[in-house]
């Protein structure tokens, strides 16, 4: 197994162990984005996602909703995604191995209920 793959699997193991101890709460992983955890309090919106594999990477989109705030969602992913190898670019954008993950929020994103759009795409400048 290449070292890059080992690092990802190790990070997933750490996350799963953290879920078991309660330091990170997740409800599993987002459909089509098996390496992106679904925050406790969010539920996937049925039929709201799509996944495409293209030569430059994968394009995926999923929606989740719940009685959480934007700040709670941002705090969860800021704490969780780096454990899985993602680098935080700004409050709602992460980068890893040629992929970009963006979190977008419903218009009333400051108070529950909240809908989160997860968008995964290849980096624009990836060759």
C-alpha positions as YAML, in Angstrom:
chain: A
units: angstrom
residues:
- id: 1
  name: UNK
  ca: [0.00, 0.00, 0.00]
- id: 2
  name: UNK
  ca: [1.49, 3.42, -0.91]
- id: 3
  name: UNK
  ca: [2.34, 5.73, 1.99]
- id: 4
  name: UNK
  ca: [-0.32, 8.28, 0.91]
- id: 5
  name: UNK
  ca: [-3.01, 5.57, 1.11]
- id: 6
  name: UNK
  ca: [-1.70, 4.35, 4.46]
- id: 7
  name: UNK
  ca: [-1.89, 7.89, 5.86]
- id: 8
  name: UNK
  ca: [-5.54, 8.21, 4.79]
- id: 9
  name: UNK
  ca: [-6.49, 4.86, 6.29]
- id: 10
  name: UNK
  ca: [-4.67, 5.72, 9.50]
- id: 11
  name: UNK
  ca: [-6.52, 9.05, 9.70]
- id: 12
  name: UNK
  ca: [-9.85, 7.24, 9.18]
- id: 13
  name: UNK
  ca: [-8.94, 4.83, 11.97]
- id: 14
  name: UNK
  ca: [-8.14, 7.76, 14.28]
- id: 15
  name: UNK
  ca: [-11.47, 9.39, 13.42]
- id: 16
  name: UNK
  ca: [-13.42, 6.19, 14.02]
- id: 17
  name: UNK
  ca: [-11.70, 5.69, 17.36]
- id: 18
  name: UNK
  ca: [-12.44, 9.31, 18.27]
- id: 19
  name: UNK
  ca: [-16.12, 8.78, 17.44]
- id: 20
  name: UNK
  ca: [-16.15, 5.82, 19.81]
- id: 21
  name: UNK
  ca: [-14.66, 7.86, 22.66]
- id: 22
  name: UNK
  ca: [-16.96, 10.83, 22.12]
- id: 23
  name: UNK
  ca: [-14.29, 13.41, 21.32]
- id: 24
  name: UNK
  ca: [-15.68, 13.76, 17.78]
- id: 25
  name: UNK
  ca: [-19.30, 13.00, 16.97]
- id: 26
  name: UNK
  ca: [-20.20, 11.83, 13.52]
- id: 27
  name: UNK
  ca: [-23.11, 9.88, 12.12]
- id: 28
  name: UNK
  ca: [-21.04, 8.00, 9.55]
- id: 29
  name: UNK
  ca: [-19.87, 9.29, 6.21]
- id: 30
  name: UNK
  ca: [-21.55, 11.23, 3.44]
- id: 31
  name: UNK
  ca: [-22.81, 9.09, 0.56]
- id: 32
  name: UNK
  ca: [-20.45, 9.39, -2.40]
- id: 33
  name: UNK
  ca: [-17.82, 11.02, -0.19]
- id: 34
  name: UNK
  ca: [-16.75, 8.08, 1.96]
- id: 35
  name: UNK
  ca: [-13.91, 10.11, 3.45]
- id: 36
  name: UNK
  ca: [-16.11, 13.03, 4.63]
- id: 37
  name: UNK
  ca: [-17.84, 12.40, 7.97]
- id: 38
  name: UNK
  ca: [-21.46, 13.41, 8.53]
- id: 39
  name: UNK
  ca: [-21.71, 15.57, 11.63]
- id: 40
  name: UNK
  ca: [-23.99, 14.42, 14.44]
- id: 41
  name: UNK
  ca: [-27.19, 16.45, 14.16]
- id: 42
  name: UNK
  ca: [-27.15, 16.45, 10.35]
- id: 43
  name: UNK
  ca: [-29.05, 13.98, 8.16]
- id: 44
  name: UNK
  ca: [-28.47, 13.55, 4.46]
- id: 45
  name: UNK
  ca: [-31.18, 14.89, 2.19]
- id: 46
  name: UNK
  ca: [-32.43, 11.89, 0.19]
- id: 47
  name: UNK
  ca: [-31.87, 12.22, -3.55]
- id: 48
  name: UNK
  ca: [-29.94, 15.46, -3.11]
- id: 49
  name: UNK
  ca: [-26.53, 14.23, -4.13]
- id: 50
  name: UNK
  ca: [-24.59, 13.14, -7.16]
- id: 51
  name: UNK
  ca: [-21.17, 11.68, -7.92]
- id: 52
  name: UNK
  ca: [-19.15, 11.72, -11.15]
- id: 53
  name: UNK
  ca: [-15.70, 10.32, -11.79]
- id: 54
  name: UNK
  ca: [-13.82, 12.25, -14.47]
- id: 55
  name: UNK
  ca: [-10.23, 11.93, -15.68]
- id: 56
  name: UNK
  ca: [-9.06, 14.80, -13.44]
- id: 57
  name: UNK
  ca: [-10.79, 13.45, -10.31]
- id: 58
  name: UNK
  ca: [-14.23, 13.12, -8.81]
- id: 59
  name: UNK
  ca: [-17.05, 15.59, -8.67]
- id: 60
  name: UNK
  ca: [-19.55, 15.01, -5.88]
- id: 61
  name: UNK
  ca: [-22.33, 16.97, -4.27]
- id: 62
  name: UNK
  ca: [-24.45, 16.12, -1.25]
- id: 63
  name: UNK
  ca: [-26.87, 17.95, 1.01]
- id: 64
  name: UNK
  ca: [-27.49, 17.46, 4.71]
- id: 65
  name: UNK
  ca: [-29.89, 19.26, 7.03]
- id: 66
  name: UNK
  ca: [-30.44, 19.46, 10.76]
- id: 67
  name: UNK
  ca: [-31.00, 21.52, 13.86]
- id: 68
  name: UNK
  ca: [-27.46, 22.83, 14.05]
- id: 69
  name: UNK
  ca: [-25.92, 26.23, 13.45]
- id: 70
  name: UNK
  ca: [-23.44, 27.30, 10.82]
- id: 71
  name: UNK
  ca: [-20.83, 27.92, 13.53]
- id: 72
  name: UNK
  ca: [-21.28, 24.39, 14.91]
- id: 73
  name: UNK
  ca: [-20.85, 22.88, 11.45]
- id: 74
  name: UNK
  ca: [-17.77, 24.97, 10.69]
- id: 75
  name: UNK
  ca: [-16.22, 24.11, 14.07]
- id: 76
  name: UNK
  ca: [-16.87, 20.38, 13.58]
- id: 77
  name: UNK
  ca: [-15.29, 20.25, 10.13]
- id: 78
  name: UNK
  ca: [-12.39, 22.53, 11.12]
- id: 79
  name: UNK
  ca: [-11.57, 20.05, 13.90]
- id: 80
  name: UNK
  ca: [-12.32, 16.82, 12.01]
- id: 81
  name: UNK
  ca: [-11.13, 17.21, 8.43]
- id: 82
  name: UNK
  ca: [-7.45, 17.93, 9.26]
- id: 83
  name: UNK
  ca: [-7.39, 14.53, 11.01]
- id: 84
  name: UNK
  ca: [-8.24, 13.04, 7.61]
- id: 85
  name: UNK
  ca: [-5.51, 14.91, 5.75]
- id: 86
  name: UNK
  ca: [-7.50, 17.97, 4.63]
- id: 87
  name: UNK
  ca: [-5.91, 21.43, 4.85]
- id: 88
  name: UNK
  ca: [-8.20, 24.30, 5.71]
- id: 89
  name: UNK
  ca: [-8.07, 27.13, 3.15]
- id: 90
  name: UNK
  ca: [-10.72, 29.30, 4.80]
- id: 91
  name: UNK
  ca: [-13.74, 28.81, 7.04]
- id: 92
  name: UNK
  ca: [-15.65, 26.68, 4.54]
- id: 93
  name: UNK
  ca: [-13.05, 25.39, 2.06]
- id: 94
  name: UNK
  ca: [-10.59, 22.50, 2.42]
- id: 95
  name: UNK
  ca: [-7.93, 21.03, 0.11]
- id: 96
  name: UNK
  ca: [-6.42, 17.53, -0.07]
- id: 97
  name: UNK
  ca: [-4.45, 15.68, -2.76]
- id: 98
  name: UNK
  ca: [-5.78, 17.67, -5.70]
- id: 99
  name: UNK
  ca: [-9.37, 17.92, -4.44]
- id: 100
  name: UNK
  ca: [-11.34, 20.85, -3.05]
- id: 101
  name: UNK
  ca: [-14.18, 20.48, -0.56]
- id: 102
  name: UNK
  ca: [-16.51, 23.44, -0.11]
- id: 103
  name: UNK
  ca: [-19.30, 23.78, 2.48]
- id: 104
  name: UNK
  ca: [-22.16, 26.12, 1.60]
- id: 105
  name: UNK
  ca: [-25.14, 26.99, 3.77]
- id: 106
  name: UNK
  ca: [-28.82, 27.76, 3.27]
- id: 107
  name: UNK
  ca: [-29.78, 31.44, 3.25]
- id: 108
  name: UNK
  ca: [-30.81, 31.29, 6.91]
- id: 109
  name: UNK
  ca: [-27.50, 29.75, 7.90]
- id: 110
  name: UNK
  ca: [-27.20, 31.47, 11.25]
- id: 111
  name: UNK
  ca: [-30.06, 29.66, 13.01]
- id: 112
  name: UNK
  ca: [-31.44, 26.12, 12.84]
- id: 113
  name: UNK
  ca: [-32.69, 24.34, 10.87]
- id: 114
  name: UNK
  ca: [-29.76, 24.49, 8.51]
- id: 115
  name: UNK
  ca: [-29.03, 22.91, 5.13]
- id: 116
  name: UNK
  ca: [-25.39, 22.30, 4.20]
- id: 117
  name: UNK
  ca: [-24.20, 21.68, 0.63]
- id: 118
  name: UNK
  ca: [-21.01, 19.61, 0.40]
- id: 119
  name: UNK
  ca: [-19.25, 20.12, -2.93]
- id: 120
  name: UNK
  ca: [-16.17, 18.12, -3.89]
- id: 121
  name: UNK
  ca: [-14.22, 18.82, -7.08]
- id: 122
  name: UNK
  ca: [-10.75, 18.52, -8.57]
- id: 123
  name: UNK
  ca: [-8.49, 21.54, -8.18]
- id: 124
  name: UNK
  ca: [-8.84, 23.85, -11.17]
- id: 125
  name: UNK
  ca: [-5.09, 23.99, -11.74]
- id: 126
  name: UNK
  ca: [-4.51, 20.23, -11.40]
- id: 127
  name: UNK
  ca: [-2.82, 18.78, -14.48]
...
